[in-house]
Amino acid sequence: IAMTESSDKTSIFINTDIFETNLINILVVLFILVYFGRPLITDILSKRQLNISTKIEQSETKRNEAVAKLTEAKNKLAQVELVITQINQEATQMAENIKKMSL
């Protein structure tokens, strides 16, 4: 809808130029979205960024804990292997002693 004024009377008519009216409508909608939507979008993105940062920190903490547990398990494995080696050596020694005694 548009208004025109001529020298003697004012008339109202419908603007039928579809490209002009669509451009105006799109600009109005974009302005409204930017003006009213910016705080909402900014808030959503800030919360998302905080959530992602928190999850990254939690993941790093869990990774560090897992690395520490892995190191501890490797140390225990090395100790167990050492004990097994000692037991095998003792068993071999005892077997040799038994052989010597029985001969």
C-alpha positions as a Markdown table, in Angstrom:
| # | Residue | x | y | z |
|---|---|---|---|---|
| 1 | Ile | 0.0 | 0.0 | 0.0 |
| 2 | Ala | 1.4 | 3.4 | -0.9 |
| 3 | Met | 0.2 | 7.0 | -0.8 |
| 4 | Thr | 0.7 | 9.6 | -3.4 |
| 5 | Glu | 0.0 | 13.2 | -3.2 |
| 6 | Ser | -0.8 | 15.3 | -6.2 |
| 7 | Ser | -1.4 | 19.0 | -6.2 |
| 8 | Asp | -5.1 | 18.7 | -5.7 |
| 9 | Lys | -5.8 | 15.3 | -4.0 |
| 10 | Thr | -4.2 | 12.5 | -2.1 |
| 11 | Ser | -4.8 | 8.9 | -3.2 |
| 12 | Ile | -3.9 | 5.5 | -1.8 |
| 13 | Phe | -3.1 | 2.6 | -4.0 |
| 14 | Ile | -1.5 | -0.8 | -3.8 |
| 15 | Asn | 2.0 | -1.1 | -5.0 |
| 16 | Thr | 2.0 | -3.9 | -7.5 |
| 17 | Asp | 5.8 | -3.9 | -8.2 |
| 18 | Ile | 6.5 | -7.3 | -6.6 |
| 19 | Phe | 10.3 | -6.8 | -6.5 |
| 20 | Glu | 10.1 | -3.5 | -4.8 |
| 21 | Thr | 7.7 | -4.6 | -2.1 |
| 22 | Asn | 9.6 | -7.9 | -1.5 |
| 23 | Leu | 12.8 | -5.9 | -1.0 |
| 24 | Ile | 11.2 | -3.6 | 1.5 |
| 25 | Asn | 9.6 | -6.5 | 3.3 |
| 26 | Ile | 12.9 | -8.4 | 3.5 |
| 27 | Leu | 14.7 | -5.4 | 4.8 |
| 28 | Val | 12.1 | -4.8 | 7.5 |
| 29 | Val | 12.2 | -8.5 | 8.5 |
| 30 | Leu | 16.0 | -8.5 | 8.6 |
| 31 | Phe | 16.1 | -5.3 | 10.7 |
| 32 | Ile | 13.6 | -6.8 | 13.2 |
| 33 | Leu | 15.6 | -10.1 | 13.3 |
| 34 | Val | 18.9 | -8.3 | 13.9 |
| 35 | Tyr | 17.5 | -5.8 | 16.4 |
| 36 | Phe | 15.5 | -8.2 | 18.5 |
| 37 | Gly | 17.3 | -11.4 | 17.7 |
| 38 | Arg | 20.8 | -10.4 | 18.4 |
| 39 | Pro | 20.6 | -10.5 | 22.2 |
| 40 | Leu | 18.9 | -13.9 | 22.0 |
| 41 | Ile | 21.4 | -15.3 | 19.6 |
| 42 | Thr | 24.3 | -13.8 | 21.5 |
| 43 | Asp | 23.0 | -15.4 | 24.7 |
| 44 | Ile | 22.5 | -18.8 | 23.1 |
| 45 | Leu | 26.0 | -18.7 | 21.6 |
| 46 | Ser | 27.6 | -17.6 | 24.9 |
| 47 | Lys | 25.9 | -20.5 | 26.7 |
| 48 | Arg | 27.0 | -22.9 | 24.0 |
| 49 | Gln | 30.6 | -21.7 | 24.2 |
| 50 | Leu | 30.6 | -22.0 | 28.0 |
| 51 | Asn | 29.2 | -25.6 | 27.7 |
| 52 | Ile | 31.8 | -26.6 | 25.1 |
| 53 | Ser | 34.6 | -25.1 | 27.2 |
| 54 | Thr | 33.4 | -27.0 | 30.3 |
| 55 | Lys | 33.2 | -30.3 | 28.4 |
| 56 | Ile | 36.7 | -29.8 | 27.0 |
| 57 | Glu | 38.0 | -29.2 | 30.5 |
| 58 | Gln | 36.2 | -32.3 | 31.8 |
| 59 | Ser | 37.6 | -34.3 | 28.9 |
| 60 | Glu | 41.1 | -33.1 | 29.6 |
| 61 | Thr | 40.7 | -34.0 | 33.3 |
| 62 | Lys | 39.4 | -37.5 | 32.5 |
| 63 | Arg | 42.3 | -38.0 | 30.0 |
| 64 | Asn | 44.9 | -37.0 | 32.6 |
| 65 | Glu | 43.3 | -39.4 | 35.1 |
| 66 | Ala | 43.3 | -42.2 | 32.5 |
| 67 | Val | 47.0 | -41.5 | 31.7 |
| 68 | Ala | 47.8 | -41.6 | 35.4 |
| 69 | Lys | 45.9 | -44.9 | 35.8 |
| 70 | Leu | 47.7 | -46.4 | 32.7 |
| 71 | Thr | 51.1 | -45.4 | 34.2 |
| 72 | Glu | 50.2 | -47.0 | 37.5 |
| 73 | Ala | 49.0 | -50.2 | 35.8 |
| 74 | Lys | 52.2 | -50.3 | 33.7 |
| 75 | Asn | 54.3 | -50.0 | 36.9 |
| 76 | Lys | 52.3 | -52.7 | 38.6 |
| 77 | Leu | 52.7 | -55.0 | 35.5 |
| 78 | Ala | 56.5 | -54.4 | 35.7 |
| 79 | Gln | 56.5 | -55.3 | 39.4 |
| 80 | Val | 54.5 | -58.5 | 38.7 |
| 81 | Glu | 56.8 | -59.5 | 35.9 |
| 82 | Leu | 59.8 | -59.0 | 38.2 |
| 83 | Val | 58.1 | -61.1 | 40.9 |
| 84 | Ile | 57.3 | -63.8 | 38.2 |
| 85 | Thr | 60.9 | -63.8 | 37.1 |
| 86 | Gln | 62.2 | -64.2 | 40.7 |
| 87 | Ile | 59.7 | -67.0 | 41.3 |
| 88 | Asn | 60.8 | -68.8 | 38.1 |
| 89 | Gln | 64.5 | -68.4 | 39.1 |
| 90 | Glu | 63.8 | -69.7 | 42.6 |
| 91 | Ala | 61.8 | -72.7 | 41.2 |
| 92 | Thr | 64.6 | -73.5 | 38.7 |
| 93 | Gln | 67.2 | -73.3 | 41.5 |
| 94 | Met | 65.0 | -75.5 | 43.8 |
| 95 | Ala | 64.6 | -78.0 | 40.9 |
| 96 | Glu | 68.4 | -78.1 | 40.4 |
| 97 | Asn | 69.0 | -78.6 | 44.1 |
| 98 | Ile | 66.5 | -81.5 | 44.2 |
| 99 | Lys | 68.2 | -83.1 | 41.2 |
| 100 | Lys | 71.6 | -82.8 | 42.9 |
| 101 | Met | 70.2 | -84.2 | 46.1 |
| 102 | Ser | 68.6 | -87.2 | 44.4 |
| 103 | Leu | 71.7 | -88.1 | 42.5 |
